[in-house]
Amino acid sequence: MSSEPSRRIPLRSLLFVPGNRTDWLPKAEAAGADAAVLDLEDAVPEDAKEAARDEVTQALASWRGSMRLLVRVNPLTPEAGWRGADDLRAVAGPGLYGVVLPKVSCADDIRLADRLLSWCEHQQGLPQGYVALLPLLETARALREAYDIGRAAARVAHLGALTAPGGDVERAVGYRWSPDGTETRDLRARVLLDARAAGCPHPVAGLWADLPDLAGLESFAADNRALGYEGMAVIHPSHVPVVNGVFTPGPDELARHQRLIAAVERAQAEGAGAVRFEGRMVDEAMAVASREVLARNSRM
């Protein structure tokens, strides 16, 4: 299966925007969000969904900003009247970076979405795999099968664990949210490992629901970065600068990576495989990791 890997980049912050408030997109970009998720599911009342779909479709066609646009469609389930399929047909086009797919339970859900998106891409004259896919793991089964879900289609790019107080994941798993969210750490780590093993390139985590607690958000984001995530979904513009700051390497960190690479290359030129660098032994594996950090930062 072909894909468009060159379009898949790290996304530090993905800001949810109600699908019936596309006029907020300039505010989302002004906040610094790498991507906006136009929400056609939970953020839109039932009687306003068709109008919101039309509004989102128009916004995708007219958007000229640098911020990438994703759309959270309605579920691809008979219970939802297959409304998600109508959403995909409407929004899939050149202006769409990716689809956020809710209520995923297993790999078959991803394969169905992949087939539908492939058809949409063909109809629009787009390369197969043009539209990225971000599955929401909102059931215990989906969380358990994250590896299979991540491998089900090449377009799955930003798989991760989006935990929050009172949401679908809390109900599915049964954890009790604490002020710092530590009870979900093992879950977030497990899904991160599955995403990496499945080859999903840029996993994202989330969410932080306490709007005024920016210190708590920063700590939670730092924990996600320490686990290996590359970004977070957020629900308020005030959260974007905090999350971007956590997931952006600072000048000192970047300089250290450059020094490490130089030290390893000097050692290799002298016939050594490892070298002492700032109190630690480093070798080519560490240099490779440092090069990847610098490459990711150059794309931000």
Phi, psi and omega in degrees: 000128179281162180208178180241069185298334182293340179275347184271113182233161174298137176241110182288319185224129176240107187264122178287134178229128179304139182296339178264013176228052180293346176292349177277353183303316177300326177293322179296318179291322179297329177289344178100012182298135174290329181211151172245139177252105177283117192262114175261359183262260190293334186279353185241128177300153184305317185281000180244006187292319181293319177296321179295322178299316178297320181295318180294318179301317178293321179296320179296322182287332187257351185292131179237009180281174179272344179292133179283148183245129171242162177231127169274111180276172173283162185298147174271067184223152176297329179299329179266013179067023182055027180300329179300326178294318176297322177299314182299315181298326183282321191262340183294118181187182185301330183277358183263122175280316185199167178245130172265117186257114182274168172056034176288135179240337183198176183296331179299327177297322179289319179297321176297312179298322180296317179296316180296317179294323177298319177296316179299317179298319178298316180297327182269358182072029181259154176297147176296132182090005181300320183269122177285161181231129177240098181284138173265118182271090190249007176233160178298322179296317180298318178296322179293328186253027184302323180298312179295322178296318180294331181269356189288338179205143182294338183281353178289111191243332190230044181293139178187182181258114177257092181263153180197158177288132174077004183269189183299321183292319178299318179294322183289320186268324178094010177290164177243119186292132177252168182305330182254357175071019185291339181293345178261004187296315180298322178295314179297322180292320180297314181293323178300316178297317179298318180297316179295317181295329180279352179085016176287121196287326189222075184293144178234152180240192179150181354247164174244114191266345182278097190302313184279348185274077182287331177293319177296319177300314181299318179295318180295317179295319179297323177294318178296319178295320179298327178289334181124001176290155182250358179184181182217148167277140181227161186241004180212141181304329181294341180278340187298309181299325179296312182293317177301320180297320180292318186268008175252118177299136179281171181302320181295318180295316180295320179296321178297318178299320179295319178294321180297314180300316180297320181294317180295318181294324176295318180297318180296321179296334179266007176089012180257146179268335180223159183211150175282125182226112177049046174089358180231154174274128180231158179213195186299325180300318177293324179294321177299315179299319179294321177296323179294320177299313180296323179292317178298318182295327180291340180268354183278000000 
